[in-house]
Structures are given as C-alpha cells and as structure tokens.
C-alpha cells in the first residue's frame, strides 16, 4: 500500500467550504489526511472526518501536508490540492 504526500500553501476562495471538500473526496476509496500546525501542535486529520476538518481551521497562507494512502491516492491527492490551492 503506497501513499503520496505533498506540502502546499492554502489559497481558497470564500465559496470553497470544507463541505465542498468533503463532497469532493466521497467517491475516493483511499484515506486522505491533512496535517497542519495548530498553535504549535501538529494536528493530522482524516479528510473524511468532518469534525477533524473543523479542528484544522484552514486559512489562506496555511502550510499543509496532504497525504493520501490507498488505491486511488494519486488522483485523490491531485483533486484535494487543486481544491485547496
């Protein structure tokens, strides 16, 4: 089982919500994780966990590591990165 990960800087518009992101990744089978420093602590959440996403408090300019593990992880990673940047 191999994964892909990439570091990105968040740049999203007002209309882009975590709800949209959740819907975007529903069709994928892989697990996708976002990792970010929140007040000095590294927090990694599963993108399929809505509460986890809220915890991250994504803002423009945030440095994130996006990690996807599983069969369709490469395409899922691309979609998520496209959405977040």
PyMOL commands that set and color helices and strands:
alter all, ss='L'
color gray80, all
select helices_A, chain A and resi 18-25+50-56+73-84
alter helices_A, ss='H'
color red, helices_A
select strands_A, chain A and resi 3-9+31-38+41-46+63-69
alter strands_A, ss='S'
color yellow, strands_A
deselect
rebuild
show_as cartoon
